[in-house]
Amino acid sequence: MVAAAKAKQMAAWDHTADLMALYATIHAGKQYQRDHFHPYRELPPTPQHDLDDPGAEYDRLIALESQKRGP
């Protein structure tokens, strides 16, 4: 019975989060997902790299590597 209640709650939140994502996407002009609003789901991790600017990405990686090695 507990599993059924959790499943029903999850389904209700899926519906609500889908509507909230739709409204936010329409009004804010940027893309939102259900996971932005769903309290039981997490957003997928965002990548830390910027492949649009390879030079900046290279500099970032070199700085990261030098931090790991220390002075």
Secondary structure as GFF3:
##gff-version 3
##sequence-region A 1 71
A	DSSP	alpha_helix	2	28	.	.	.	ID=ss1
A	DSSP	three_ten_helix	34	36	.	.	.	ID=ss2
A	DSSP	alpha_helix	54	69	.	.	.	ID=ss3
###
